Amino acid sequence: MAVANAIEQENFGEAHSAILRRYVGDGRRHDNGLRLQLSDLAEKTPFNPRTLKSWKNGATCPNLSDWRHLASALGPHYVNDVLRHAGFGNATPLQFSAATTINGNHAQFELAQRMASLSSAMLDGHIDRIERNQLIPEFEHLVSLLNLFV
């Protein structure tokens, strides 16, 4: 099955801007602390906040070497969104060695670990804000791992 990759500079600039806005906020009250602020991203990357804001607003877009810095700072979900735009959806970050073939046993192990963390968080009868912030990344990783078998 061939993948049609129609990625042009303008198309990528618009799509990348939309994807970047999902992960980078500007510190307004509707961000709720779930998105990385421009100043924090500037500290994690070699770019100044003005360049990052230009990318976020869609005025310009990063080249491949600049994008690699963004990818390492923003993580696998950002990378998956960009790859999905290019036609390569459900790419998953693997934490196992390259020699290890991931099979159902690995997925079952990951599921058991995540369910144990959920159970321990629910011991008091509810999941508070701190526990919620810890559980969300764990279950996002689990979903990306289980996508290997869908």
C-alpha positions in Angstrom: 0.0 0.0 0.0 1.5 3.3 -1.1 1.3 6.3 1.1 0.6 9.6 -0.6 2.9 12.2 0.9 1.9 15.6 -0.3 3.9 17.7 2.1 4.7 21.2 0.8 6.2 24.0 2.7 2.9 26.0 3.1 1.0 22.9 3.9 3.5 21.8 6.6 3.7 25.3 8.0 -0.1 25.5 8.6 -0.3 21.9 9.9 2.8 22.3 12.1 1.4 25.5 13.6 -1.8 23.7 14.5 0.0 20.8 16.0 2.4 23.1 18.0 -0.5 25.1 19.4 -1.8 21.8 21.0 1.5 21.4 22.9 2.7 24.9 23.5 0.8 27.6 25.4 1.5 31.1 26.2 0.7 31.1 29.8 -2.9 32.2 29.6 -5.5 31.0 32.0 -7.1 28.5 29.6 -3.8 26.6 29.3 -4.5 24.9 32.7 -0.8 24.0 33.0 -1.3 21.1 30.5 0.7 22.8 27.8 4.3 23.8 27.9 4.9 27.6 27.9 7.0 29.3 25.2 9.6 30.4 27.8 9.9 26.8 29.1 10.3 25.4 25.6 12.9 28.0 24.8 14.9 26.8 27.8 14.7 23.2 26.6 15.7 24.1 23.0 18.4 26.3 21.5 15.7 28.7 20.1 14.6 32.0 21.4 10.9 32.6 22.3 10.4 34.9 19.3 11.3 32.1 16.9 9.1 29.6 18.7 6.2 32.0 18.6 6.7 32.5 14.9 6.5 28.8 14.4 3.5 28.5 16.7 1.7 31.3 14.8 2.5 29.7 11.4 4.5 32.7 10.1 7.5 30.4 9.5 8.2 26.7 10.1 11.3 24.9 11.3 13.7 23.0 9.1 14.5 19.4 9.8 17.4 20.0 12.2 15.4 22.5 14.1 12.4 20.2 14.2 14.5 17.5 15.8 15.2 19.8 18.8 11.4 20.4 19.1 10.7 16.7 18.9 13.2 15.8 21.7 11.7 18.6 23.9 8.0 18.0 23.2 8.0 14.2 23.2 6.5 11.3 21.3 2.9 12.5 21.1 4.0 15.6 19.3 6.2 13.5 17.0 3.2 11.1 16.3 1.0 14.1 15.3 3.6 15.4 12.9 4.1 11.9 11.4 0.4 11.4 11.1 0.2 14.5 9.0 2.9 13.0 6.7 0.8 9.8 6.4 2.7 7.7 9.0 0.2 7.3 11.8 0.5 5.3 14.9 4.3 5.5 15.2 5.2 4.4 18.7 8.1 5.1 20.9 9.7 1.9 21.9 11.5 1.6 25.3 12.7 -1.9 24.6 16.0 -2.6 22.9 16.0 -2.9 19.2 16.8 -6.6 19.4 13.7 -7.2 21.4 10.6 -8.1 19.4 7.5 -6.6 21.1 4.8 -9.2 21.5 1.5 -9.6 23.4 3.4 -10.4 26.6 5.0 -7.0 26.7 1.7 -5.3 26.1 0.1 -7.4 28.9 3.0 -6.5 31.3 2.5 -2.8 30.5 -1.2 -3.1 31.0 -0.7 -4.8 34.4 1.7 -2.0 35.5 -0.7 0.8 34.5 -3.7 -1.0 36.1 -1.6 -1.3 39.3 -0.9 2.4 39.3 -4.6 3.2 38.7 -5.6 0.9 41.5 -3.2 2.5 44.0 -4.4 5.9 43.0 -8.1 4.8 43.7 -7.4 3.3 47.1 -8.9 6.4 48.8 -12.0 6.3 46.6 -11.2 9.1 44.1 -8.4 10.4 41.9 -7.2 13.8 42.9 -5.5 16.4 40.7 -1.9 15.3 41.5 -2.7 11.6 40.8 -4.5 12.5 37.6 -1.4 14.4 36.3 0.7 11.3 37.0 -1.7 8.8 35.5 -2.4 10.7 32.2 1.2 10.2 30.7 1.2 6.6 31.9 -2.0 5.8 30.1 -1.0 7.8 27.0 2.1 5.6 26.7 -0.1 2.5 27.2 -2.4 3.5 24.4 0.5 4.1 22.0 1.9 0.7 22.9 -1.4 -1.1 22.4 -1.8 0.6 19.0 0.9 -1.8 17.8 -1.6 -4.6 18.1 -4.6 -2.9 16.6 
